[in-house]
Amino acid sequence: VYLYFSQYSTYAPAQGVAMARLAWADRDEPQGKVTVFNSGVWLPATNMVTAGEDGSLRTEVTYPFRTALVRATQPWHDADKRNDAFWGASVHWNVSLQLYVMLLNRTKDEQFSQEGIYVSFAARLDDAAAWTAPAKILNGGTWYPQVMGIEAGEGSDKQAGARARLFLGGRSTQFIEFRAR
């Protein structure tokens, strides 16, 4: 299972959309089994056993920093109220393109005001370098762009064809079309 998620860490180089993965066989007991993508390699969690005041033992799972797919050029958590960072990724397989498609938000300030909605493509999920540079498809917009396939029995938020519903902020008022160049 590949996970794409937003990071808002105070560590600026990690801010943006990052990747993690989990073996499907570990889905019922995932603690400590997720690996994160960092500078071209998949790194495991570190498990540390600590003793509580009552003598009980507990395991703490710590993950290394993740490399952002596209680094924030103006990070969160600094004195500047402006931002330039991608976040809120949604990924689906596009059967028409035979590619994975990622939709992204791009913020312009600390309040997450939207600069635009972007798209990126990749033939595989396991390599951050496989994704194309995000290209703008919509000015402004709202949070969490998502595609919903409209093919009977096959269309979903994980698979779509050449034409799909585009959701922004949980609502759809338009379609999106995908074509190979």
Sequence and secondary structure as in RCSB ss.txt:
>XXXX:A:sequence
VYLYFSQYSTYAPAQGVAMARLAWADRDEPQGKVTVFNSGVWLPATNMVTAGEDGSLRTEVTYPFRTALVRATQP
WHDADKRNDAFWGASVHWNVSLQLYVMLLNRTKDEQFSQEGIYVSFAARLDDAAAWTAPAKILNGGTWYPQVMGI
EAGEGSDKQAGARARLFLGGRSTQFIEFRAR
>XXXX:A:secstr
 EEEEEE  SSGGG EEEEEE  GGGTTS TTT EEEETTEEEE EEEEEE TTS EEEEEE      SS  SB 
SSSS  EEEEEEEEEEEEETTTTEEEEEEEEEEETT  EEEEEEEEES SS GGGS   EEEEES  S  EEEE 
STTT SSSEE SEEEEEETTEEEEEEE    
